Amino acid sequence: MGTWHVSYTSGGAPAGEAFIQWHSDGTEWENINFPILGGNICMGSWKQSDANHVFRNHWGWLYDGSGNLAGYFNETETDELSKDGNSYQGNNETKIYDLAAALQADVTGGASATRISP
């Protein structure tokens, strides 16, 4: 739980940075450094898998260059929390869909995060 600074990679290259809040009720919220017009706010839920792992199921809308709704994505991620509880690393899969729910892309990547202290 808490607020985190997350760095994403895909294919070994940087893919974005985000601030994520994980909430005690099993929900989470993210603001990523993507262009606002394309969509940069998303949300989801999470559950603890075991003592050191959490699973996240994350959703967001996608927009075209004119700001029109173009589709949505679903990112699933499994993260391992460090022993001191101040960082985590994980792997994710992002499926991108058009508005007719047809799969347009399936992308895998990684996440590395550090806790932001209150």
C-alpha positions as CSV (number, residue, x, y, z in Angstrom):
1,M,0.0,0.0,0.0
2,G,1.1,3.6,-0.4
3,T,2.4,5.8,-3.2
4,W,5.1,4.5,-5.5
5,H,7.3,5.8,-8.3
6,V,7.4,3.1,-11.1
7,S,9.6,2.7,-14.1
8,Y,8.3,0.5,-16.9
9,T,10.3,-1.3,-19.6
10,S,9.4,-3.2,-22.7
11,G,11.9,-5.2,-24.8
12,G,14.6,-3.9,-22.4
13,A,13.9,-0.3,-23.3
14,P,12.3,2.4,-21.1
15,A,8.5,2.4,-21.7
16,G,7.2,5.0,-19.2
17,E,7.2,6.3,-15.6
18,A,4.3,6.5,-13.3
19,F,3.0,7.4,-9.9
20,I,0.8,4.6,-8.5
21,Q,-1.2,4.5,-5.3
22,W,-2.1,1.1,-3.9
23,H,-5.0,1.2,-1.5
24,S,-5.8,-1.1,1.5
25,D,-9.2,-2.0,-0.1
26,G,-7.5,-3.7,-3.0
27,T,-7.8,-0.9,-5.5
28,E,-5.1,1.0,-7.2
29,W,-4.8,4.2,-9.3
30,E,-2.0,5.3,-11.7
31,N,-0.9,8.5,-13.4
32,I,1.7,7.7,-16.1
33,N,3.9,10.1,-18.1
34,F,2.1,9.5,-21.4
35,P,0.5,12.4,-23.3
36,I,-2.7,13.5,-21.7
37,L,-4.5,13.4,-25.1
38,G,-3.8,9.7,-25.5
39,G,-4.8,8.8,-22.0
40,N,-2.6,8.8,-18.9
41,I,-4.9,7.9,-16.0
42,C,-5.9,4.3,-15.3
43,M,-7.0,2.1,-12.4
44,G,-7.5,-1.4,-11.2
45,S,-7.4,-3.8,-8.4
46,W,-4.8,-6.0,-6.7
47,K,-4.6,-8.9,-4.4
48,Q,-1.8,-10.5,-2.4
49,S,-0.6,-13.8,-3.9
50,D,1.7,-14.8,-1.0
51,A,3.9,-13.1,1.6
52,N,6.0,-11.3,-1.0
53,H,3.9,-11.2,-4.2
54,V,1.0,-9.2,-5.4
55,F,-1.1,-9.5,-8.6
56,R,-2.5,-6.4,-10.3
57,N,-5.3,-6.2,-12.8
58,H,-5.2,-2.8,-14.4
59,W,-7.5,-1.0,-17.0
60,G,-7.4,2.2,-19.0
61,W,-8.9,4.0,-21.9
62,L,-7.0,4.9,-25.1
63,Y,-7.6,7.9,-27.4
64,D,-6.4,8.9,-30.9
65,G,-4.4,12.0,-31.7
66,S,-7.6,14.1,-31.9
67,G,-8.8,13.0,-28.4
68,N,-11.4,10.6,-29.6
69,L,-11.9,7.4,-27.7
70,A,-10.1,4.7,-29.7
71,G,-9.9,1.6,-27.4
72,Y,-8.8,0.4,-24.0
73,F,-6.1,-1.8,-22.5
74,N,-5.8,-4.4,-19.8
75,E,-2.4,-4.8,-18.0
76,T,-1.8,-7.7,-15.6
77,E,1.3,-7.7,-13.5
78,T,2.8,-9.8,-10.8
79,D,5.2,-8.0,-8.4
80,E,7.7,-9.1,-5.8
81,L,8.0,-6.8,-2.8
82,S,11.5,-6.3,-1.3
83,K,12.2,-7.6,2.2
84,D,12.3,-4.0,3.6
85,G,8.9,-3.2,1.8
86,N,10.3,-0.1,0.1
87,S,10.6,-1.4,-3.5
88,Y,9.2,-4.0,-5.9
89,Q,9.9,-5.5,-9.2
90,G,7.6,-7.4,-11.6
91,N,6.6,-8.6,-15.0
92,N,3.5,-7.5,-16.9
93,E,1.5,-8.2,-20.0
94,T,-0.6,-5.4,-21.7
95,K,-3.3,-6.3,-24.1
96,I,-4.6,-3.4,-26.3
97,Y,-8.1,-3.6,-27.7
98,D,-10.1,-1.4,-30.2
99,L,-13.7,-0.4,-29.3
100,A,-15.1,-3.5,-30.9
101,A,-13.0,-5.5,-28.3
102,A,-10.7,-6.9,-31.0
103,L,-7.1,-7.5,-29.7
104,Q,-4.7,-5.0,-31.4
105,A,-1.5,-5.8,-29.6
106,D,-0.1,-7.9,-26.8
107,V,3.0,-6.4,-25.1
108,T,5.1,-7.8,-22.3
109,G,7.4,-5.8,-20.0
110,G,8.8,-5.2,-16.6
111,A,8.2,-2.8,-13.7
112,S,10.5,-1.5,-11.0
113,A,9.2,0.7,-8.2
114,T,10.3,2.6,-5.1
115,R,8.0,3.7,-2.3
116,I,7.5,7.4,-1.9
117,S,7.5,8.2,1.9
118,P,4.7,10.2,3.4
